[in-house]
């Protein structure tokens, strides 16, 4: 499942880094913190590997 926005891709990358132990979990905030807890490493890899080119920074909730 590819990321729908650049912000989602960045949050997934931060969560993946924490899940792998490369960064401390206490440094995570917001979406990346909940992603780290609720998603598997494979799911996070798929989101983080999405190219940001052409993606909006944020997607509206409508």
Phi, psi and omega in degrees: 000112181285154178293145180267346179212164178295323180296320179294321180294319179294318180296320178296321178296318178294317179295320179296319178299317179291320180297326179278352179086012181280333176228152180291140180298330183291346177276349180286146178225154171054233186298322182295326179294314180289326177297318182299322181284323191260345185246152177280166179299322180296317178297317179295322178299318180297317179291317183290333182280351180296135177290141179275348183298125179083358180271140174289156178296317178224153177250134180290156184277357181287000000 
